[in-house]
Amino acid sequence: MNKLRSTCSFVGSMLMILMISTSGQAQRKQSVKVEANKGLHVYAVDEDSETEINLSRDTTLPAIHEQKDSFPVEQEDTVVIGRWRIIHRESSHGTSRTDIYRVPKPANQLVFTHWFAYDFGWNNYDDRSAYAGLADVDPNVKVYDYSAQGLYTFAPRPMSDPVSSSTFSLIPEKSVNVDIWIFRQQRFLRNKRLGIEYGLGLWMNNFRYRNNITYVNAGGHTMVIVDSVNFKKNKLFTEYLTVPLFICVHLSGEGDRGFQLKAGANFGYLFKSRTKQISEARGKVKVNDNFNLSTFRIAPELVLAWHSWSFYANYSLTPLHQYGVKQYPYAFGIRFNGF
């Protein structure tokens, strides 16, 4: 009898130890937590080891986890804008959070695309018109070039009071240059220090006149007259559909980061132009026409870039008008390099 009791006691002790051990293992298996690091890696961690699931760098996938009863279920909605990720998470417990991050570019990437770059600056022009020869022109002769006779054809005035450079002078602080680049793409060459850049955008200039001049259409040709009305606002607006083409030298940094020096040119085609005048006598008047503006425009440009910002300066090799005044526009300002 004593031996039987002893045996039963031993067996009971072993069963108790086995149950405790099994319970401990089950407890360890349940103690799993899920961690996310910037949406790029997911870790399943227990007491003994760590298991990593490496997701794609460029694609954020909805988190799919084997959930235990002790964890809330999360649902995700992801919005992708270029390299930006916006992830909104909602749990079954009623809580929610939104994470925003930017996927880093691979170190060996050779092509970089920037969307919707934006320029803001000021423009003016270098006036090389033949004002000095107006004293010798023939009022009865019409010529459509940049000579003094062509200038008289474009802006006729009494010989006692001819036009001068001050007639077309601008208000510098109100003559602004605003450009919108739909995209600009930069492609590295093999050494990653030299590259080319190209794109497509709208190149826009506002020439705010100081004097009361007006563009008029005379028999299919544009003329400029000195008006008798005092204008509160008097400007010429031009918009060119433009393709930039540049050589880029990377002075520091990797990829499209760090300092860059760019040299190239903008090639534009006249897309839209208009004048806008505001006065008490006539109110607001807008006129859409080509105003004898150059159809094509080429402007060399220098750019100093750093990360998301650039400083630019350009000078047009093409005069603003096709005949008459010989004015070469130039502009300078700051560029946001886009997304």
SULMO-V794788 format. One record per residue. N is the residue number from 1. RES is the residue in three letters. NEAR is the number of other ideal C-beta (glycine too) atoms within 12 Angstrom. Layout:
n | res | near
N | RES | NEAR
N | RES | NEAR
This chain:
n | res | near
1 | MET | 7
2 | ASN | 8
3 | LYS | 9
4 | LEU | 10
5 | ARG | 11
6 | SER | 12
7 | THR | 13
8 | CYS | 14
9 | SER | 14
10 | PHE | 14
11 | VAL | 14
12 | GLY | 14
13 | SER | 14
14 | MET | 14
15 | LEU | 14
16 | MET | 14
17 | ILE | 14
18 | LEU | 14
19 | MET | 14
20 | ILE | 14
21 | SER | 14
22 | THR | 14
23 | SER | 14
24 | GLY | 15
25 | GLN | 16
26 | ALA | 13
27 | GLN | 16
28 | ARG | 16
29 | LYS | 17
30 | GLN | 18
31 | SER | 17
32 | VAL | 24
33 | LYS | 19
34 | VAL | 26
35 | GLU | 19
36 | ALA | 28
37 | ASN | 15
38 | LYS | 18
39 | GLY | 31
40 | LEU | 26
41 | HIS | 22
42 | VAL | 28
43 | TYR | 21
44 | ALA | 25
45 | VAL | 19
46 | ASP | 18
47 | GLU | 14
48 | ASP | 12
49 | SER | 11
50 | GLU | 16
51 | THR | 18
52 | GLU | 16
53 | ILE | 21
54 | ASN | 12
55 | LEU | 23
56 | SER | 16
57 | ARG | 21
58 | ASP | 19
59 | THR | 14
60 | THR | 32
61 | LEU | 22
62 | PRO | 20
63 | ALA | 29
64 | ILE | 15
65 | HIS | 23
66 | GLU | 16
67 | GLN | 19
68 | LYS | 18
69 | ASP | 10
70 | SER | 13
71 | PHE | 19
72 | PRO | 18
73 | VAL | 22
74 | GLU | 26
75 | GLN | 21
76 | GLU | 26
77 | ASP | 19
78 | THR | 24
79 | VAL | 16
80 | VAL | 20
81 | ILE | 17
82 | GLY | 19
83 | ARG | 26
84 | TRP | 20
85 | ARG | 30
86 | ILE | 22
87 | ILE | 28
88 | HIS | 21
89 | ARG | 25
90 | GLU | 18
91 | SER | 17
92 | SER | 14
93 | HIS | 14
94 | GLY | 10
95 | THR | 14
96 | SER | 17
97 | ARG | 18
98 | THR | 17
99 | ASP | 24
100 | ILE | 19
101 | TYR | 22
102 | ARG | 21
103 | VAL | 25
104 | PRO | 17
105 | LYS | 23
106 | PRO | 15
107 | ALA | 13
108 | ASN | 11
109 | GLN | 22
110 | LEU | 22
111 | VAL | 22
112 | PHE | 33
113 | THR | 26
114 | HIS | 34
115 | TRP | 23
116 | PHE | 23
117 | ALA | 36
118 | TYR | 28
119 | ASP | 38
120 | PHE | 23
121 | GLY | 32
122 | TRP | 28
123 | ASN | 41
124 | ASN | 34
125 | TYR | 33
126 | ASP | 21
127 | ASP | 28
128 | ARG | 18
129 | SER | 35
130 | ALA | 31
131 | TYR | 29
132 | ALA | 16
133 | GLY | 18
134 | LEU | 32
135 | ALA | 19
136 | ASP | 17
137 | VAL | 28
138 | ASP | 18
139 | PRO | 17
140 | ASN | 10
141 | VAL | 16
142 | LYS | 23
143 | VAL | 22
144 | TYR | 22
145 | ASP | 23
146 | TYR | 29
147 | SER | 26
148 | ALA | 29
149 | GLN | 26
150 | GLY | 31
151 | LEU | 41
152 | TYR | 36
153 | THR | 35
154 | PHE | 43
155 | ALA | 40
156 | PRO | 28
157 | ARG | 24
158 | PRO | 14
159 | MET | 15
160 | SER | 7
161 | ASP | 13
162 | PRO | 26
163 | VAL | 33
164 | SER | 22
165 | SER | 25
166 | SER | 16
167 | THR | 30
168 | PHE | 37
169 | SER | 23
170 | LEU | 33
171 | ILE | 22
172 | PRO | 21
173 | GLU | 13
174 | LYS | 19
175 | SER | 32
176 | VAL | 26
177 | ASN | 41
178 | VAL | 27
179 | ASP | 42
180 | ILE | 27
181 | TRP | 36
182 | ILE | 24
183 | PHE | 24
184 | ARG | 43
185 | GLN | 29
186 | GLN | 39
187 | ARG | 23
188 | PHE | 27
189 | LEU | 17
190 | ARG | 10
191 | ASN | 10
192 | LYS | 25
193 | ARG | 20
194 | LEU | 22
195 | GLY | 30
196 | ILE | 23
197 | GLU | 40
198 | TYR | 29
199 | GLY | 35
200 | LEU | 29
201 | GLY | 33
202 | LEU | 30
203 | TRP | 42
204 | MET | 37
205 | ASN | 41
206 | ASN | 34
207 | PHE | 40
208 | ARG | 31
209 | TYR | 33
210 | ARG | 23
211 | ASN | 24
212 | ASN | 24
213 | ILE | 36
214 | THR | 32
215 | TYR | 38
216 | VAL | 23
217 | ASN | 18
218 | ALA | 18
219 | GLY | 10
220 | GLY | 12
221 | HIS | 25
222 | THR | 31
223 | MET | 32
224 | VAL | 37
225 | ILE | 22
226 | VAL | 27
227 | ASP | 23
228 | SER | 12
229 | VAL | 21
230 | ASN | 19
231 | PHE | 28
232 | LYS | 21
233 | LYS | 26
234 | ASN | 37
235 | LYS | 34
236 | LEU | 41
237 | PHE | 35
238 | THR | 43
239 | GLU | 27
240 | TYR | 37
241 | LEU | 26
242 | THR | 37
243 | VAL | 28
244 | PRO | 42
245 | LEU | 26
246 | PHE | 33
247 | ILE | 26
248 | CYS | 36
249 | VAL | 27
250 | HIS | 27
251 | LEU | 17
252 | SER | 16
253 | GLY | 17
254 | GLU | 22
255 | GLY | 26
256 | ASP | 34
257 | ARG | 23
258 | GLY | 20
259 | PHE | 22
260 | GLN | 38
261 | LEU | 26
262 | LYS | 38
263 | ALA | 23
264 | GLY | 29
265 | ALA | 27
266 | ASN | 45
267 | PHE | 27
268 | GLY | 37
269 | TYR | 24
270 | LEU | 29
271 | PHE | 24
272 | LYS | 23
273 | SER | 33
274 | ARG | 24
275 | THR | 34
276 | LYS | 26
277 | GLN | 30
278 | ILE | 20
279 | SER | 19
280 | GLU | 12
281 | ALA | 15
282 | ARG | 21
283 | GLY | 14
284 | LYS | 17
285 | VAL | 22
286 | LYS | 20
287 | VAL | 22
288 | ASN | 19
289 | ASP | 24
290 | ASN | 25
291 | PHE | 34
292 | ASN | 34
293 | LEU | 37
294 | SER | 30
295 | THR | 21
296 | PHE | 21
297 | ARG | 37
298 | ILE | 27
299 | ALA | 37
300 | PRO | 26
301 | GLU | 39
302 | LEU | 26
303 | VAL | 37
304 | LEU | 24
305 | ALA | 38
306 | TRP | 23
307 | HIS | 20
308 | SER | 19
309 | TRP | 23
310 | SER | 38
311 | PHE | 25
312 | TYR | 41
313 | ALA | 27
314 | ASN | 41
315 | TYR | 25
316 | SER | 36
317 | LEU | 21
318 | THR | 30
319 | PRO | 32
320 | LEU | 43
321 | HIS | 42
322 | GLN | 26
323 | TYR | 32
324 | GLY | 40
325 | VAL | 45
326 | LYS | 29
327 | GLN | 40
328 | TYR | 27
329 | PRO | 40
330 | TYR | 33
331 | ALA | 40
332 | PHE | 28
333 | GLY | 27
334 | ILE | 26
335 | ARG | 38
336 | PHE | 27
337 | ASN | 35
338 | GLY | 31
339 | PHE | 20
